[in-house]
Amino acid sequence: MADSPETVDEQSAERMPRWVWRAVAIFWLGFLVSLAMRITLARLSNLIVVLLVSLFLSLAVEPGVNKMAGRGWRRGTATGVILAGVVMMFVIFVAAIGTLVASQIADLLGNSEFYVTRAVDFLNTTFDTNIDPANVIDEIRDPDGRIQQFIANQSGRALSVSLAAIGVIFQALSVMLFTFYLVADGPRLRRSICSRLDPSRQVTVLDAWELAIDKTGGYLYSRALLAGLSAMFHWIVFQAIGTQAPVALALWVGLISQFLPVVGTYLAGILPVLLTLIDSPVKALIVAIAIAVYQQVENYLFAPRITARTMALHPALAFGSALAGGAVLGAVGAVLALPAAAMLQALVSNSGRRFEVIDSHLTRVPAKRHERRPSDHPVPRGRGGERSL
């Protein structure tokens, strides 16, 4: 006699292995844990960015604090002095650029008819157009026109902009506080970490820490030097053609082009071109040409010599790191990606054994003029006698 369907189901349930229930429980438990971690990381994303920026600044400030501490300064006082100097320079830079932009906007609004007429005359003369300046001015003044509607819509966002500015100020203060404690209590922090490790691991950790300080300091040194050269060149150009606030514009081009990788050069050139375009299209063309020419000179003359002495990072690796950092953390990630890539490259190059490369046309690198001869670079030896880099 055949079993009924209910009996078959009962027998199948009895035969089901126990690991199936465990697998189902582990699956749902893992799903819930991953969901909780995702929500937690999303909530802590701003804190993670603040900690990363603080770590970057602490590594950059550490060499200066160590030198001042070696001369008798307290680490807390030395750290406060250096951070105060950094904040003061940043405030002066923002104030100069903000004053320049505000004055230009006020001048543009107060003399809109003059600038519109001159711009239309330039278009009519250069491109043989037939635009009536009076119609353009009437369109700008029309309360129901597109321009006035756009201005009215932007005025409603003042509250959101103010709240965003307050958030940025709070994050900046948090970065300064974390940076201060990381640098001022640096030796105590490193002792606490090393106390959990055996002596051989302590040497490895301290060497990696020192390497991170050197690479981060080298990155900032090279960027600051290139920014100074860029600012000096563009100040001469802006002063020669008679642009308004040439010092502020030169500082803007120098700092933005060097500390924002990949797109920094283009962002730095937009502001001076727009401001000079209001004054004279010919001056704007001269500024654009000067920025493009200097960028080529920097890429082929200044940057290779400076970065070779401070942070030797392959161009492809630098470009890819900037793109990856920008994709993960935005502009902050793009800035932090270069020193992070330099530290990772240095750590990888210092680990493992290295051997002499055989002579071949596939591995032969032509010597550059500014490089020293191979005999001038002593190659250290490892424990086993092999050469290490």
Stockholm file with secondary structure:
# STOCKHOLM 1.0

chainA/1-389         MADSPETVDEQSAERMPRWVWRAVAIFWLGFLVSLAMRITLARLSNLIVVLLVSLFLSLAVEPGVNKMAGRGWRRGTATGVILAGVVMMFVIFVAAIGTLVASQIADLLGNSEFYVTRAVDFLNTTFDTNIDPANVIDEIRDPDGRIQQFIANQSGRALSVSLAAIGVIFQALSVMLFTFYLVADGPRLRRSICSRLDPSRQVTVLDAWELAIDKTGGYLYSRALLAGLSAMFHWIVFQAIGTQAPVALALWVGLISQFLPVVGTYLAGILPVLLTLIDSPVKALIVAIAIAVYQQVENYLFAPRITARTMALHPALAFGSALAGGAVLGAVGAVLALPAAAMLQALVSNSGRRFEVIDSHLTRVPAKRHERRPSDHPVPRGRGGERSL
#=GR chainA/1-389 SS CCCCHHHHHHHHHHHSCHHHHHHHHHHHHHHHHHHHHHHHHHHTHHHHHHHHHHHHHHHHHHHHHHHHHHTTCCHHHHHHHHHHHHHHHHHHHHHHHHHHHHHHHHHHHHTHHHHHHHHHHHHHHHHCCCCCHHHHHHHHHCTTSHHHHHHHHHHTTHHHHHHHHHHHHHHHHHHHHHHHHHHHTHHHHHHHHHTTSCHHHHHHHHHHHHHHHHHHHHHHHHHHHHHHHHHHHHHHHHHHHTCSSHHHHHHHHHHHHHHSTTTHHHHHHHHHHHHHHHHCHHHHHHHHHHHHHHHHHIIIIIHHHHHHHHCCCCHHHHHHHHHHHHHHHHHHHHHHHHHHHHHHHHHHHHSSCCCCCCCCTTTCCCCCTTSCCGGGSCCCBCTTSCBCC
#=GC SS_cons         CCCCHHHHHHHHHHHSCHHHHHHHHHHHHHHHHHHHHHHHHHHTHHHHHHHHHHHHHHHHHHHHHHHHHHTTCCHHHHHHHHHHHHHHHHHHHHHHHHHHHHHHHHHHHHTHHHHHHHHHHHHHHHHCCCCCHHHHHHHHHCTTSHHHHHHHHHHTTHHHHHHHHHHHHHHHHHHHHHHHHHHHTHHHHHHHHHTTSCHHHHHHHHHHHHHHHHHHHHHHHHHHHHHHHHHHHHHHHHHHHTCSSHHHHHHHHHHHHHHSTTTHHHHHHHHHHHHHHHHCHHHHHHHHHHHHHHHHHIIIIIHHHHHHHHCCCCHHHHHHHHHHHHHHHHHHHHHHHHHHHHHHHHHHHHSSCCCCCCCCTTTCCCCCTTSCCGGGSCCCBCTTSCBCC
//
